[in-house]
């Protein structure tokens, strides 16, 4: 699956998807983090932006 399938991913420099995202989304992301139930995206943002 190419990044062009997901317009937001195509517009971004770096894409992140939670582990519980659909397979196509996970395969298109640059990084797969823990699921939303585990606050994976929040943990990524805290780490990436030193929050």
N, C-alpha and C positions, 0 to 999 in steps of 0.2 A: 504494500500500500504506500503510495507516495504522499508527501506532505500536501500536495495540491488538492487532495481529497477533502481536507479540512481547512477552509479558508483562513480561520484564525491562526492555525499553525503556519500557514504560508506567509502571513503578515508578520509573524513574530520571529525574533532572532533565536529564541530558545523555547522549546515547548515541553511542558510537564503534564503528566497524566497520573491520576491515582490508580492504584493497583486494581480497583474494582471497576474501572472504566471498561467499555466494550473493547474487545480484542483489536479491532481496527484502529481505535484511538490509541491504545497502548503501543501498537506496532508503529504508529506514525510519530509518536512523541520522542523527543531526544532523551527524556528521562522518565522512568516510572517510579513513583514514590509510594509510600504506604497508602492504604485505602483511606477513604474519607472518614470511615468509622474510627480510624487510628490517627486522624488529623494529619495525614501525610502532606497535603498541600500546605497547610499552615506551618508545619515543621520545616518544609522546604523554604517557604518565604522567610521565616524567622532566621534560618541559617544563611540564605542567599543575601538577605538585606540587613543582616546583623541587628535584628530587632530585639 
